[in-house]
Amino acid sequence: MSTRLVLLGPPGAGKGTQAARLAERLAVPAISTGDIFRANIKGGTELGRKAQEYSSRGALVPDEITNAMVRDRLAQDDTAGGFLLDGYPRNVAQVAELDAILADAGLSLDLAVEITADPEVVAERLLKRAEIEGREDDTEDVIRHRLDVYAEQTAPISDVYSQRGLLARVDGIGEVDEVTERLLVAIGSPAR
């Protein structure tokens, strides 16, 4: 059985950690847009060069470039048994593009799983991570701005998937293993 998932959640909710754990348990690749960007930039692809132009000046990579990279990545052989997308789609336009990418391949999404977390808790987590990793640019103001941007741009994606009956929400606060188990239960029983 193939598993095609989208993993949503605010910065600091543990998406990256959980994506890696779920991918291993479900035997599917975890695909993050950050990884796709880095692979294309490192590989010197045309899309990578375009993405580099934007990121090097601190600008967001436009949807058309991101969409093309995701389309290319989802066409690779290792996704035949499914995938877990982390960080894509980031907005409602990208939801439509993902639908088109999958429809072109005769596929559809199985589930969107949203890791939920109290904004105060994730702000605290991100500040602690910034301190540990020496990220001087991750100030409280920057972190709160990132959480606001998430709520503004990404939360509507939850609504789209919820209206389709494809959304499972999972509490992301707790021990890493507990959260992984909650996610696995949600994925096994999407009719929550």
BAPA-692368 format. One record per residue: residue number from 1; chain; x negated, y negated, z of N, C-alpha, C in turn. Coordinates in steps of 0.2 Angstrom, whole numbers. Example, Ala and Ser with C-alpha at 12.3 -4.5 7.8 and 13.67 -1.06 7.14 Angstrom:
residues 2
+-----+---+-------+-------+-------+-------+-------+-------+-------+-------+-------+
|   k | c |   nxx |   nyy |   nzz |  caxx |  cayy |  cazz |   cxx |   cyy |   czz |
+-----+---+-------+-------+-------+-------+-------+-------+-------+-------+-------+
|   1 | A |   -66 |    28 |    39 |   -62 |    22 |    39 |   -66 |    16 |    39 |
|   2 | A |   -64 |    11 |    35 |   -68 |     5 |    36 |   -64 |     0 |    39 |
+-----+---+-------+-------+-------+-------+-------+-------+-------+-------+-------+
end
This chain:
residues 192
+-----+---+-------+-------+-------+-------+-------+-------+-------+-------+-------+
|   k | c |   nxx |   nyy |   nzz |  caxx |  cayy |  cazz |   cxx |   cyy |   czz |
+-----+---+-------+-------+-------+-------+-------+-------+-------+-------+-------+
|   1 | A |    -4 |     6 |     0 |     0 |     0 |     0 |    -4 |    -6 |     0 |
|   2 | A |    -3 |   -11 |    -4 |    -7 |   -17 |    -4 |    -4 |   -22 |     0 |
|   3 | A |    -8 |   -26 |     3 |    -6 |   -32 |     7 |    -8 |   -38 |     5 |
|   4 | A |    -4 |   -43 |     3 |    -5 |   -49 |     1 |    -3 |   -54 |     6 |
|   5 | A |    -7 |   -58 |     9 |    -6 |   -62 |    15 |    -9 |   -69 |    14 |
|   6 | A |    -5 |   -74 |    17 |    -8 |   -81 |    18 |    -8 |   -82 |    25 |
|   7 | A |   -14 |   -84 |    28 |   -14 |   -86 |    35 |   -14 |   -93 |    36 |
|   8 | A |   -10 |   -96 |    40 |    -9 |  -103 |    41 |   -11 |  -104 |    48 |
|   9 | A |   -12 |  -111 |    50 |   -13 |  -113 |    57 |   -18 |  -119 |    57 |
|  10 | A |   -17 |  -123 |    62 |   -21 |  -129 |    63 |   -28 |  -127 |    64 |
|  11 | A |   -32 |  -133 |    63 |   -39 |  -132 |    64 |   -40 |  -130 |    72 |
|  12 | A |   -45 |  -125 |    73 |   -46 |  -123 |    80 |   -41 |  -118 |    83 |
|  13 | A |   -37 |  -115 |    79 |   -32 |  -110 |    81 |   -35 |  -103 |    80 |
|  14 | A |   -41 |  -103 |    77 |   -44 |   -96 |    77 |   -43 |   -93 |    70 |
|  15 | A |   -41 |   -96 |    65 |   -40 |   -93 |    59 |   -45 |   -90 |    56 |
|  16 | A |   -51 |   -93 |    56 |   -57 |   -89 |    53 |   -59 |   -83 |    56 |
|  17 | A |   -59 |   -83 |    63 |   -60 |   -77 |    67 |   -55 |   -72 |    66 |
|  18 | A |   -49 |   -74 |    66 |   -44 |   -69 |    65 |   -43 |   -66 |    57 |
|  19 | A |   -45 |   -70 |    53 |   -45 |   -68 |    46 |   -50 |   -63 |    45 |
|  20 | A |   -56 |   -64 |    47 |   -61 |   -58 |    47 |   -59 |   -52 |    50 |
|  21 | A |   -56 |   -52 |    56 |   -54 |   -46 |    60 |   -48 |   -43 |    56 |
|  22 | A |   -43 |   -47 |    53 |   -38 |   -44 |    50 |   -40 |   -40 |    43 |
|  23 | A |   -44 |   -44 |    40 |   -47 |   -41 |    33 |   -50 |   -34 |    35 |
|  24 | A |   -54 |   -34 |    40 |   -57 |   -28 |    41 |   -52 |   -22 |    43 |
|  25 | A |   -47 |   -24 |    47 |   -42 |   -19 |    49 |   -38 |   -17 |    44 |
|  26 | A |   -36 |   -22 |    39 |   -32 |   -20 |    33 |   -36 |   -18 |    27 |
|  27 | A |   -42 |   -18 |    27 |   -46 |   -16 |    22 |   -45 |   -20 |    16 |
|  28 | A |   -44 |   -27 |    16 |   -43 |   -31 |    11 |   -48 |   -37 |    12 |
|  29 | A |   -50 |   -41 |     6 |   -55 |   -46 |     7 |   -51 |   -52 |    10 |
|  30 | A |   -55 |   -56 |    15 |   -53 |   -62 |    17 |   -56 |   -67 |    13 |
|  31 | A |   -51 |   -71 |    10 |   -54 |   -76 |     5 |   -52 |   -83 |     8 |
|  32 | A |   -57 |   -87 |     9 |   -57 |   -94 |    12 |   -59 |   -98 |     6 |
|  33 | A |   -55 |  -104 |     5 |   -57 |  -109 |     0 |   -64 |  -111 |     1 |
|  34 | A |   -66 |  -112 |     7 |   -73 |  -114 |     9 |   -78 |  -109 |     6 |
|  35 | A |   -77 |  -103 |     7 |   -82 |   -98 |     4 |   -82 |   -98 |    -4 |
|  36 | A |   -76 |   -99 |    -7 |   -75 |   -99 |   -14 |   -79 |  -105 |   -16 |
|  37 | A |   -78 |  -111 |   -13 |   -82 |  -117 |   -15 |   -89 |  -116 |   -15 |
|  38 | A |   -92 |  -113 |    -9 |   -99 |  -112 |    -8 |  -102 |  -107 |   -13 |
|  39 | A |   -98 |  -102 |   -15 |  -100 |   -97 |   -20 |  -101 |  -100 |   -27 |
|  40 | A |   -96 |  -104 |   -29 |   -96 |  -107 |   -35 |  -101 |  -113 |   -36 |
|  41 | A |  -102 |  -116 |   -30 |  -108 |  -121 |   -30 |  -115 |  -118 |   -31 |
|  42 | A |  -115 |  -113 |   -27 |  -122 |  -109 |   -27 |  -123 |  -106 |   -33 |
|  43 | A |  -118 |  -103 |   -36 |  -118 |  -100 |   -43 |  -119 |  -104 |   -49 |
|  44 | A |  -118 |  -111 |   -47 |  -119 |  -116 |   -53 |  -113 |  -115 |   -58 |
|  45 | A |  -107 |  -113 |   -56 |  -102 |  -112 |   -61 |  -100 |  -120 |   -63 |
|  46 | A |   -96 |  -120 |   -68 |   -93 |  -127 |   -70 |   -89 |  -129 |   -65 |
|  47 | A |   -84 |  -125 |   -62 |   -80 |  -127 |   -56 |   -84 |  -129 |   -50 |
|  48 | A |   -89 |  -125 |   -49 |   -94 |  -127 |   -43 |   -97 |  -134 |   -44 |
|  49 | A |   -99 |  -135 |   -50 |  -102 |  -142 |   -51 |   -97 |  -147 |   -50 |
|  50 | A |   -91 |  -146 |   -53 |   -85 |  -151 |   -52 |   -84 |  -152 |   -44 |
|  51 | A |   -83 |  -146 |   -41 |   -82 |  -147 |   -33 |   -87 |  -150 |   -30 |
|  52 | A |   -93 |  -149 |   -32 |   -99 |  -152 |   -28 |   -99 |  -160 |   -29 |
|  53 | A |   -97 |  -162 |   -35 |   -96 |  -169 |   -36 |   -92 |  -173 |   -31 |
|  54 | A |   -86 |  -169 |   -30 |   -82 |  -172 |   -25 |   -84 |  -172 |   -18 |
|  55 | A |   -86 |  -166 |   -16 |   -88 |  -164 |    -9 |   -95 |  -168 |    -7 |
|  56 | A |   -99 |  -169 |   -12 |  -105 |  -173 |   -10 |  -104 |  -180 |    -8 |
|  57 | A |   -98 |  -183 |   -11 |   -96 |  -190 |    -9 |   -91 |  -190 |    -3 |
|  58 | A |   -90 |  -184 |     0 |   -85 |  -184 |     5 |   -78 |  -184 |     3 |
|  59 | A |   -76 |  -183 |    -3 |   -69 |  -183 |    -5 |   -67 |  -176 |    -6 |
|  60 | A |   -60 |  -175 |    -5 |   -57 |  -168 |    -6 |   -57 |  -166 |   -13 |
|  61 | A |   -58 |  -160 |   -14 |   -59 |  -157 |   -20 |   -51 |  -157 |   -23 |
|  62 | A |   -50 |  -159 |   -29 |   -43 |  -160 |   -31 |   -40 |  -153 |   -32 |
|  63 | A |   -33 |  -152 |   -32 |   -30 |  -146 |   -32 |   -31 |  -142 |   -38 |
|  64 | A |   -32 |  -146 |   -44 |   -33 |  -142 |   -50 |   -39 |  -138 |   -50 |
|  65 | A |   -45 |  -140 |   -47 |   -51 |  -137 |   -46 |   -50 |  -131 |   -41 |
|  66 | A |   -47 |  -133 |   -36 |   -46 |  -128 |   -30 |   -42 |  -122 |   -33 |
|  67 | A |   -36 |  -124 |   -37 |   -32 |  -119 |   -40 |   -35 |  -114 |   -45 |
|  68 | A |   -40 |  -117 |   -49 |   -43 |  -113 |   -54 |   -48 |  -108 |   -50 |
|  69 | A |   -51 |  -111 |   -45 |   -56 |  -106 |   -41 |   -52 |  -101 |   -38 |
|  70 | A |   -46 |  -102 |   -35 |   -42 |   -97 |   -32 |   -40 |   -92 |   -37 |
|  71 | A |   -37 |   -94 |   -43 |   -35 |   -90 |   -48 |   -41 |   -85 |   -50 |
|  72 | A |   -47 |   -88 |   -51 |   -52 |   -84 |   -53 |   -54 |   -79 |   -48 |
|  73 | A |   -54 |   -81 |   -41 |   -56 |   -76 |   -36 |   -51 |   -71 |   -35 |
|  74 | A |   -44 |   -72 |   -36 |   -39 |   -67 |   -35 |   -39 |   -62 |   -41 |
|  75 | A |   -42 |   -64 |   -47 |   -43 |   -59 |   -53 |   -48 |   -54 |   -52 |
|  76 | A |   -53 |   -55 |   -47 |   -58 |   -50 |   -46 |   -56 |   -44 |   -43 |
|  77 | A |   -59 |   -38 |   -45 |   -58 |   -31 |   -43 |   -56 |   -30 |   -36 |
|  78 | A |   -60 |   -33 |   -31 |   -59 |   -31 |   -24 |   -52 |   -34 |   -21 |
|  79 | A |   -48 |   -37 |   -25 |   -42 |   -40 |   -23 |   -36 |   -35 |   -25 |
|  80 | A |   -38 |   -30 |   -29 |   -32 |   -25 |   -31 |   -28 |   -22 |   -26 |
|  81 | A |   -31 |   -21 |   -20 |   -28 |   -18 |   -14 |   -25 |   -23 |   -10 |
|  82 | A |   -25 |   -29 |   -12 |   -23 |   -35 |    -8 |   -28 |   -40 |    -6 |
|  83 | A |   -26 |   -45 |    -2 |   -30 |   -50 |     0 |   -27 |   -54 |     6 |
|  84 | A |   -31 |   -58 |     9 |   -29 |   -62 |    15 |   -32 |   -69 |    13 |
|  85 | A |   -28 |   -74 |    11 |   -30 |   -81 |    10 |   -30 |   -85 |    16 |
|  86 | A |   -36 |   -88 |    17 |   -37 |   -92 |    23 |   -38 |   -99 |    21 |
|  87 | A |   -34 |  -104 |    22 |   -35 |  -111 |    20 |   -32 |  -113 |    13 |
|  88 | A |   -28 |  -108 |    10 |   -25 |  -109 |     4 |   -18 |  -105 |     4 |
|  89 | A |   -13 |  -108 |     2 |   -12 |  -115 |     0 |   -12 |  -120 |     6 |
|  90 | A |   -14 |  -126 |     4 |   -15 |  -132 |     9 |    -9 |  -137 |     8 |
|  91 | A |    -5 |  -136 |     3 |     1 |  -141 |     2 |     6 |  -137 |    -2 |
|  92 | A |    12 |  -140 |    -3 |    17 |  -137 |    -6 |    16 |  -136 |   -14 |
|  93 | A |    12 |  -141 |   -17 |    10 |  -140 |   -24 |     6 |  -133 |   -25 |
|  94 | A |     2 |  -132 |   -20 |    -3 |  -126 |   -20 |     2 |  -120 |   -19 |
|  95 | A |     7 |  -120 |   -15 |    12 |  -114 |   -15 |    14 |  -112 |   -21 |
|  96 | A |    17 |  -117 |   -25 |    19 |  -116 |   -32 |    14 |  -113 |   -36 |
|  97 | A |     8 |  -116 |   -36 |     2 |  -113 |   -40 |     1 |  -106 |   -38 |
|  98 | A |     1 |  -104 |   -32 |    -1 |   -97 |   -29 |     5 |   -93 |   -32 |
|  99 | A |    11 |   -95 |   -32 |    17 |   -91 |   -35 |    15 |   -90 |   -42 |
| 100 | A |    13 |   -95 |   -46 |    12 |   -94 |   -53 |     6 |   -89 |   -54 |
| 101 | A |     1 |   -90 |   -50 |    -5 |   -85 |   -51 |    -3 |   -78 |   -50 |
| 102 | A |     1 |   -77 |   -44 |     3 |   -70 |   -43 |     8 |   -67 |   -48 |
| 103 | A |    13 |   -72 |   -50 |    18 |   -70 |   -55 |    14 |   -68 |   -62 |
| 104 | A |     9 |   -71 |   -64 |     5 |   -70 |   -70 |     2 |   -63 |   -69 |
| 105 | A |     1 |   -61 |   -63 |    -2 |   -54 |   -62 |     3 |   -49 |   -60 |
| 106 | A |    10 |   -51 |   -60 |    15 |   -46 |   -59 |    16 |   -45 |   -51 |
| 107 | A |    13 |   -49 |   -47 |    13 |   -48 |   -40 |    17 |   -53 |   -36 |
| 108 | A |    18 |   -52 |   -30 |    21 |   -57 |   -26 |    17 |   -57 |   -19 |
| 109 | A |    18 |   -62 |   -15 |    16 |   -63 |    -8 |    20 |   -58 |    -3 |
| 110 | A |    17 |   -55 |     1 |    20 |   -51 |     6 |    22 |   -55 |    12 |
| 111 | A |    18 |   -59 |    14 |    19 |   -63 |    21 |    15 |   -69 |    22 |
| 112 | A |    17 |   -74 |    25 |    13 |   -79 |    27 |    14 |   -79 |    35 |
| 113 | A |     8 |   -79 |    38 |     7 |   -78 |    45 |     4 |   -85 |    48 |
| 114 | A |     8 |   -88 |    52 |     6 |   -94 |    55 |     4 |   -93 |    62 |
| 115 | A |    -3 |   -95 |    63 |    -5 |   -94 |    70 |    -3 |  -101 |    73 |
| 116 | A |     1 |  -101 |    78 |     3 |  -107 |    82 |    -2 |  -108 |    88 |
| 117 | A |    -3 |  -115 |    89 |    -7 |  -116 |    95 |    -5 |  -123 |    97 |
| 118 | A |    -5 |  -124 |   104 |    -3 |  -131 |   107 |    -9 |  -136 |   105 |
| 119 | A |    -7 |  -142 |   102 |   -12 |  -146 |    99 |   -17 |  -148 |   105 |
| 120 | A |   -15 |  -149 |   111 |   -20 |  -151 |   116 |   -25 |  -145 |   117 |
| 121 | A |   -23 |  -139 |   117 |   -27 |  -133 |   118 |   -32 |  -133 |   112 |
| 122 | A |   -30 |  -134 |   106 |   -35 |  -134 |   100 |   -39 |  -140 |   100 |
| 123 | A |   -37 |  -145 |   102 |   -41 |  -151 |   102 |   -47 |  -150 |   107 |
| 124 | A |   -45 |  -147 |   113 |   -50 |  -145 |   118 |   -55 |  -140 |   115 |
| 125 | A |   -52 |  -135 |   112 |   -57 |  -130 |   109 |   -62 |  -133 |   104 |
| 126 | A |   -59 |  -137 |   100 |   -63 |  -140 |    95 |   -69 |  -145 |    98 |
| 127 | A |   -67 |  -148 |   103 |   -72 |  -153 |   106 |   -77 |  -148 |   109 |
| 128 | A |   -75 |  -143 |   112 |   -80 |  -138 |   115 |   -85 |  -135 |   110 |
| 129 | A |   -82 |  -133 |   104 |   -86 |  -130 |    99 |   -90 |  -136 |    96 |
| 130 | A |   -88 |  -142 |    96 |   -92 |  -147 |    93 |   -98 |  -148 |    98 |
| 131 | A |   -97 |  -148 |   104 |  -103 |  -149 |   109 |  -108 |  -143 |   108 |
| 132 | A |  -105 |  -137 |   108 |  -109 |  -131 |   108 |  -113 |  -131 |   101 |
| 133 | A |  -110 |  -133 |    96 |  -113 |  -132 |    89 |  -117 |  -139 |    87 |
| 134 | A |  -117 |  -144 |    92 |  -120 |  -150 |    90 |  -117 |  -154 |    85 |
| 135 | A |  -110 |  -153 |    84 |  -107 |  -157 |    78 |  -105 |  -164 |    81 |
| 136 | A |  -109 |  -169 |    80 |  -108 |  -175 |    82 |  -102 |  -179 |    79 |
| 137 | A |  -100 |  -176 |    72 |   -95 |  -180 |    69 |   -88 |  -177 |    71 |
| 138 | A |   -88 |  -172 |    75 |   -81 |  -169 |    78 |   -80 |  -173 |    84 |
| 139 | A |   -78 |  -179 |    84 |   -76 |  -183 |    90 |   -69 |  -182 |    91 |
| 140 | A |   -66 |  -184 |    97 |   -59 |  -183 |    98 |   -55 |  -186 |    93 |
| 141 | A |   -56 |  -192 |    91 |   -52 |  -196 |    86 |   -52 |  -192 |    79 |
| 142 | A |   -58 |  -189 |    77 |   -58 |  -185 |    71 |   -54 |  -179 |    72 |
| 143 | A |   -55 |  -176 |    77 |   -51 |  -169 |    78 |   -43 |  -171 |    78 |
| 144 | A |   -41 |  -176 |    82 |   -34 |  -178 |    82 |   -32 |  -180 |    75 |
| 145 | A |   -36 |  -183 |    71 |   -34 |  -185 |    64 |   -33 |  -178 |    60 |
| 146 | A |   -38 |  -174 |    61 |   -37 |  -167 |    57 |   -31 |  -163 |    59 |
| 147 | A |   -29 |  -164 |    65 |   -23 |  -160 |    67 |   -17 |  -164 |    65 |
| 148 | A |   -17 |  -171 |    64 |   -11 |  -174 |    61 |   -11 |  -173 |    54 |
| 149 | A |   -16 |  -173 |    50 |   -16 |  -171 |    43 |   -14 |  -164 |    42 |
| 150 | A |   -16 |  -159 |    46 |   -13 |  -153 |    46 |    -5 |  -153 |    46 |
| 151 | A |    -3 |  -156 |    52 |     4 |  -156 |    53 |     8 |  -159 |    47 |
| 152 | A |     5 |  -164 |    44 |     8 |  -168 |    39 |     8 |  -164 |    32 |
| 153 | A |     3 |  -161 |    30 |     2 |  -158 |    24 |     3 |  -151 |    24 |
| 154 | A |     1 |  -147 |    29 |     2 |  -140 |    29 |     8 |  -137 |    32 |
| 155 | A |    11 |  -141 |    37 |    17 |  -138 |    41 |    23 |  -137 |    36 |
| 156 | A |    24 |  -142 |    30 |    29 |  -140 |    26 |    28 |  -134 |    22 |
| 157 | A |    22 |  -131 |    22 |    21 |  -124 |    18 |    25 |  -119 |    23 |
| 158 | A |    24 |  -120 |    29 |    28 |  -115 |    34 |    35 |  -115 |    32 |
| 159 | A |    38 |  -121 |    31 |    45 |  -122 |    30 |    47 |  -118 |    23 |
| 160 | A |    43 |  -119 |    18 |    44 |  -115 |    12 |    44 |  -108 |    13 |
| 161 | A |    39 |  -105 |    16 |    39 |   -98 |    17 |    45 |   -96 |    22 |
| 162 | A |    46 |  -100 |    27 |    52 |   -98 |    31 |    58 |   -97 |    28 |
| 163 | A |    60 |  -102 |    23 |    66 |  -102 |    19 |    66 |   -96 |    15 |
| 164 | A |    60 |   -93 |    13 |    60 |   -87 |     9 |    60 |   -81 |    13 |
| 165 | A |    60 |   -82 |    19 |    60 |   -76 |    24 |    54 |   -72 |    24 |
| 166 | A |    48 |   -76 |    22 |    41 |   -73 |    22 |    37 |   -76 |    28 |
| 167 | A |    39 |   -79 |    33 |    35 |   -82 |    38 |    36 |   -78 |    44 |
| 168 | A |    30 |   -77 |    47 |    29 |   -74 |    54 |    25 |   -79 |    58 |
| 169 | A |    27 |   -81 |    64 |    23 |   -85 |    68 |    21 |   -81 |    74 |
| 170 | A |    14 |   -82 |    75 |    11 |   -79 |    80 |     7 |   -84 |    85 |
| 171 | A |     8 |   -83 |    91 |     4 |   -87 |    96 |    -3 |   -86 |    96 |
| 172 | A |    -7 |   -91 |    95 |   -14 |   -90 |    94 |   -18 |   -91 |   100 |
| 173 | A |   -14 |   -92 |   106 |   -18 |   -94 |   112 |   -18 |   -87 |   116 |
| 174 | A |   -24 |   -86 |   118 |   -26 |   -80 |   122 |   -32 |   -77 |   120 |
| 175 | A |   -34 |   -71 |   123 |   -40 |   -67 |   121 |   -40 |   -65 |   114 |
| 176 | A |   -45 |   -65 |   111 |   -46 |   -64 |   103 |   -43 |   -57 |   102 |
| 177 | A |   -44 |   -52 |   106 |   -41 |   -46 |   104 |   -33 |   -46 |   105 |
| 178 | A |   -31 |   -49 |   110 |   -23 |   -50 |   110 |   -20 |   -53 |   104 |
| 179 | A |   -23 |   -59 |   102 |   -21 |   -62 |    96 |   -21 |   -58 |    90 |
| 180 | A |   -26 |   -54 |    89 |   -27 |   -49 |    83 |   -21 |   -44 |    84 |
| 181 | A |   -20 |   -41 |    89 |   -15 |   -36 |    90 |    -8 |   -40 |    88 |
| 182 | A |    -7 |   -46 |    91 |     0 |   -49 |    89 |     0 |   -50 |    82 |
| 183 | A |    -5 |   -52 |    79 |    -5 |   -53 |    71 |    -3 |   -46 |    68 |
| 184 | A |    -7 |   -41 |    70 |    -6 |   -34 |    67 |     2 |   -32 |    67 |
| 185 | A |     5 |   -33 |    73 |    12 |   -32 |    74 |    16 |   -36 |    69 |
| 186 | A |    15 |   -42 |    69 |    18 |   -47 |    64 |    18 |   -44 |    57 |
| 187 | A |    12 |   -43 |    55 |    11 |   -40 |    48 |    15 |   -34 |    47 |
| 188 | A |    15 |   -29 |    52 |    18 |   -23 |    51 |    26 |   -23 |    51 |
| 189 | A |    28 |   -29 |    54 |    35 |   -30 |    54 |    37 |   -37 |    53 |
| 190 | A |    37 |   -39 |    46 |    38 |   -45 |    44 |    45 |   -48 |    45 |
| 191 | A |    50 |   -44 |    47 |    57 |   -46 |    48 |    58 |   -48 |    55 |
| 192 | A |    53 |   -53 |    58 |    54 |   -56 |    64 |    59 |   -61 |    65 |
+-----+---+-------+-------+-------+-------+-------+-------+-------+-------+-------+
end
